[in-house]
């Protein structure tokens, strides 16, 4: 197994006699582990007999092994949506619908950015939960657009054309 960093989700001050250890894998980036670390205290308050240890790998290392190999080695995987269909079809991920319940699933969907929650559904099941959203966004300053005397561009090609033209005019 390649070298990895661990993030152990256990409060330091909480000595416990017997815990069930769960192993998880995420990638070594704030988008991969901040959402996990931010919820440690509440998770352990609700589940004092569980210990979760997360291995962290670079995104390159994370994608180097097939999901079926990772699913055999870990109890939990932080996966991205392109793997959901494979995980569901091959039985590598459990349908979470019955575990999280309909009202919680609806809340997750409602609170997610755009359709990001639906990316983790396959058929009628939910096979992963969103932890973040990578979204391309654009912003502009109306005062600068007005100074250019041109309409607000609506396409990437128009943005590029306007930028080149503005730069050539020293704006």
C-alpha positions as CSV (number, residue, x, y, z in Angstrom):
1,X,0.0,0.0,0.0
2,X,1.3,3.5,-0.8
3,X,2.4,5.8,2.0
4,X,-0.5,7.7,3.4
5,X,-1.3,10.2,6.1
6,X,-3.9,9.5,8.8
7,X,-6.5,11.7,10.3
8,X,-7.8,10.0,13.4
9,X,-11.2,11.2,14.3
10,X,-11.2,10.7,18.1
11,X,-11.3,13.5,20.7
12,X,-8.0,13.5,22.6
13,X,-9.6,13.7,26.1
14,X,-12.1,10.8,25.7
15,X,-10.6,7.6,27.0
16,X,-12.9,4.7,26.1
17,X,-12.7,1.0,26.9
18,X,-13.8,-0.8,23.8
19,X,-14.4,0.8,20.4
20,X,-15.3,-0.5,17.0
21,X,-12.7,0.8,14.6
22,X,-13.8,1.9,11.1
23,X,-11.2,2.6,8.4
24,X,-11.8,5.2,5.8
25,X,-10.0,6.7,2.8
26,X,-10.1,10.3,1.6
27,X,-7.7,12.5,-0.3
28,X,-5.2,14.8,1.2
29,X,-6.8,18.1,0.4
30,X,-9.1,20.3,2.5
31,X,-12.0,19.4,0.3
32,X,-11.3,15.7,1.2
33,X,-10.9,15.9,4.9
34,X,-12.1,19.3,6.3
35,X,-15.7,18.1,6.2
36,X,-14.7,15.0,8.2
37,X,-12.5,16.8,10.8
38,X,-15.2,19.5,11.3
39,X,-17.7,17.0,12.6
40,X,-15.5,14.9,15.0
41,X,-16.9,16.2,18.3
42,X,-20.5,15.8,17.3
43,X,-20.0,12.3,15.7
44,X,-18.3,11.0,18.9
45,X,-20.9,12.6,21.1
46,X,-23.5,10.6,19.2
47,X,-21.4,7.5,18.7
48,X,-19.0,7.1,21.7
49,X,-18.2,3.4,20.9
50,X,-17.0,4.1,17.3
51,X,-13.5,5.1,16.2
52,X,-12.9,6.3,12.7
53,X,-9.4,6.4,11.3
54,X,-9.1,8.1,7.9
55,X,-6.1,7.5,5.6
56,X,-5.4,10.4,3.4
57,X,-3.7,10.1,0.0
58,X,-2.9,12.6,-2.7
59,X,-5.5,12.8,-5.4
60,X,-3.1,11.0,-7.8
61,X,-2.6,8.2,-5.3
62,X,-6.4,8.1,-4.6
63,X,-7.2,7.6,-8.2
64,X,-4.4,5.1,-8.9
65,X,-6.3,2.1,-7.5
66,X,-9.6,0.8,-8.8
67,X,-12.6,1.5,-6.6
68,X,-13.2,-2.3,-6.1
69,X,-9.7,-2.7,-4.6
70,X,-10.3,0.3,-2.3
71,X,-13.8,-1.0,-1.3
72,X,-12.2,-4.2,-0.1
73,X,-9.5,-2.4,2.0
74,X,-11.7,0.3,3.6
75,X,-15.0,0.6,5.4
76,X,-15.7,4.1,4.2
77,X,-14.6,5.9,1.0
78,X,-14.9,9.5,0.1
79,X,-15.6,9.2,-3.6
80,X,-16.5,11.6,-6.4
81,X,-19.7,11.2,-8.3
82,X,-18.2,9.6,-11.5
83,X,-17.7,6.4,-9.4
84,X,-21.3,6.2,-8.1
85,X,-22.7,4.1,-10.9
86,X,-19.8,1.6,-10.7
87,X,-20.0,1.4,-7.0
88,X,-23.8,0.8,-7.1
89,X,-23.7,-1.7,-10.0
90,X,-20.9,-3.8,-8.5
91,X,-22.3,-3.7,-5.0
92,X,-19.3,-1.8,-3.7
93,X,-21.5,0.8,-1.9
94,X,-24.5,0.4,0.3
95,X,-27.8,2.1,-0.6
96,X,-28.0,4.8,2.1
97,X,-31.6,5.6,1.5
98,X,-32.9,3.5,4.3
99,X,-30.1,4.6,6.7
100,X,-30.5,8.3,6.3
101,X,-34.2,8.4,5.8
102,X,-36.4,10.3,3.4
103,X,-36.6,13.6,5.3
104,X,-32.8,13.8,5.7
105,X,-32.2,12.9,2.1
106,X,-34.7,15.6,1.1
107,X,-32.9,18.1,3.3
108,X,-29.5,17.2,1.8
109,X,-30.9,17.7,-1.6
110,X,-32.5,21.0,-0.7
111,X,-29.3,22.3,1.0
112,X,-26.9,21.2,-1.8
113,X,-25.7,23.5,-4.5
114,X,-27.6,23.0,-7.7
115,X,-28.2,19.3,-8.5
116,X,-25.0,18.1,-6.7
117,X,-26.9,15.7,-4.4
118,X,-28.5,13.9,-7.3
119,X,-25.0,13.1,-8.6
120,X,-24.7,10.5,-5.8
121,X,-28.0,8.7,-6.7
122,X,-28.2,5.7,-9.0
123,X,-31.6,4.3,-9.9
124,X,-33.7,4.8,-6.8
125,X,-30.8,4.5,-4.3
126,X,-28.4,7.0,-2.7
127,X,-24.9,5.6,-2.8
128,X,-22.8,8.5,-1.5
129,X,-23.5,11.9,0.1
130,X,-22.2,15.2,-1.1
131,X,-19.4,16.8,1.0
132,X,-18.6,19.7,-1.2
133,X,-19.3,21.1,-4.7
134,X,-16.9,22.2,-7.3
135,X,-18.7,24.9,-9.2
136,X,-17.6,27.2,-11.9
137,X,-18.8,30.7,-11.3
138,X,-18.3,34.1,-12.8
139,X,-18.5,37.5,-11.3
140,X,-18.2,41.0,-12.7
141,X,-18.2,44.6,-11.6
142,X,-21.0,46.5,-13.2
143,X,-19.1,49.8,-13.0
144,X,-16.2,48.4,-15.1
145,X,-18.5,46.8,-17.7
146,X,-20.2,50.2,-18.0
147,X,-16.9,51.9,-18.5
148,X,-16.1,49.5,-21.4
149,X,-19.3,50.6,-23.1
150,X,-20.0,47.1,-24.2
151,X,-22.8,44.6,-23.3
152,X,-22.1,42.0,-20.5
153,X,-20.6,39.0,-22.3
154,X,-22.7,35.8,-22.0
155,X,-20.3,33.3,-23.5
156,X,-16.7,32.4,-22.7
157,X,-15.6,33.3,-26.2
158,X,-17.2,36.8,-25.8
159,X,-15.4,37.3,-22.4
160,X,-12.1,36.4,-24.1
161,X,-12.8,38.7,-27.0
162,X,-13.8,41.6,-24.7
163,X,-10.7,41.1,-22.6
164,X,-8.4,41.1,-25.6
165,X,-10.1,44.2,-27.0
166,X,-10.0,46.0,-23.7
167,X,-6.4,45.2,-23.1
168,X,-5.5,46.4,-26.6
169,X,-7.3,49.7,-25.8
170,X,-5.4,50.0,-22.5
171,X,-8.5,49.4,-20.3
